[in-house]
Amino acid sequence: MINSFPRNQLFTAVTCLDKPGTEIARIRKETLEAHLAHIEKTYEDILVAGPIFSPDGNSVRGSLLIYKTADRKVAQAMLEADPYYKAAIWQDISYNVFYGAAGDAVGGLAYKK
């Protein structure tokens, strides 16, 4: 159980789904190093981030980033600085305000504390 999860805080969950095709997969691979360098510079603003895989787990089909802000404009600015965004690999990007209410990552039932 993680005890350092920020309680009573709203975040912005950003789901980014890749455009279809092998060309996008190639661009994603070529841009990975720059993307990870960007994440290393900005990780303190990120609650969690990582790739979204296909149902069989064999290929990446997008990215999920949960930013430590409830302000969409702030989250959007952070995303737009990402090399993946600049490489235009995503066909669909959705922003949703998120609250971690339950589970190991939030230390159990956060809504009861």
C-alpha positions in Angstrom: 0.0 0.0 0.0 1.3 3.5 -0.9 0.9 6.1 1.8 2.3 9.1 0.0 -0.6 9.5 -2.5 -1.9 13.1 -2.4 -5.3 13.1 -0.6 -8.3 15.2 -1.5 -6.6 16.4 -4.7 -8.0 16.5 -8.2 -5.8 15.6 -11.2 -6.1 15.6 -15.0 -6.1 12.2 -16.7 -5.1 12.5 -20.3 -5.7 9.6 -22.6 -3.9 9.8 -26.0 -4.8 7.1 -28.6 -2.3 6.7 -31.5 -3.2 7.1 -35.1 -3.4 3.7 -36.9 -0.6 2.3 -39.0 3.0 1.2 -39.1 4.2 4.7 -39.9 3.0 6.0 -36.6 4.6 3.0 -34.8 7.9 3.9 -36.5 7.6 7.6 -35.5 6.7 6.6 -31.9 9.8 4.4 -31.7 12.0 7.1 -33.2 10.7 9.7 -30.8 10.8 7.5 -27.7 14.2 8.8 -26.5 13.1 12.5 -26.7 9.8 11.6 -25.1 11.5 9.9 -22.1 13.9 12.8 -21.8 10.9 15.1 -21.5 9.3 12.9 -18.9 12.5 12.9 -16.9 12.4 16.7 -16.9 8.7 17.0 -15.9 8.0 13.9 -13.8 7.4 15.9 -10.7 4.3 17.3 -12.4 3.0 13.8 -13.2 1.2 11.4 -10.9 1.6 8.5 -13.2 2.2 8.0 -16.9 2.8 5.1 -19.3 1.9 3.4 -22.5 -1.5 2.0 -23.3 -1.2 -1.5 -25.0 -3.4 -3.4 -27.4 -5.6 -6.0 -25.7 -3.1 -8.8 -26.4 -0.3 -6.7 -24.8 1.9 -6.9 -27.9 1.8 -3.4 -29.3 1.5 0.2 -27.9 -1.7 2.0 -29.0 -1.4 5.2 -27.0 -0.4 6.9 -23.8 -2.0 7.7 -20.4 -0.7 10.6 -18.4 -2.2 11.8 -15.1 -1.0 15.3 -14.3 -0.9 16.8 -10.8 -3.3 19.5 -11.7 -7.1 19.8 -12.2 -6.6 22.8 -14.6 -7.1 21.6 -18.1 -5.1 24.5 -19.6 -2.1 23.6 -17.5 -2.3 19.9 -18.4 -2.8 20.7 -22.1 0.3 23.0 -22.0 2.3 20.2 -20.4 1.1 17.7 -23.0 1.8 20.0 -25.9 5.5 20.2 -24.8 5.8 16.4 -25.1 7.8 15.3 -28.2 5.1 12.7 -28.9 2.5 15.5 -29.2 4.9 17.5 -31.5 5.3 14.4 -33.6 1.5 14.3 -34.1 1.2 10.5 -33.3 -2.1 10.8 -31.5 -5.5 10.7 -33.3 -7.6 11.2 -30.1 -6.7 13.1 -26.9 -9.2 13.3 -24.0 -8.8 15.3 -20.8 -10.8 14.3 -17.7 -10.6 15.5 -14.1 -9.7 12.5 -11.9 -9.9 11.8 -8.2 -8.1 8.7 -6.7 -10.9 7.4 -4.5 -9.9 3.7 -3.8 -7.2 1.1 -4.3 -3.7 0.3 -3.2 -2.2 3.4 -4.8 -4.3 5.7 -2.7 -3.9 3.8 0.5 -7.2 1.9 0.5 -10.5 3.8 0.6 -9.4 7.4 0.3 -12.9 8.7 0.2 -13.4 7.5 3.8 -10.4 9.2 5.2 
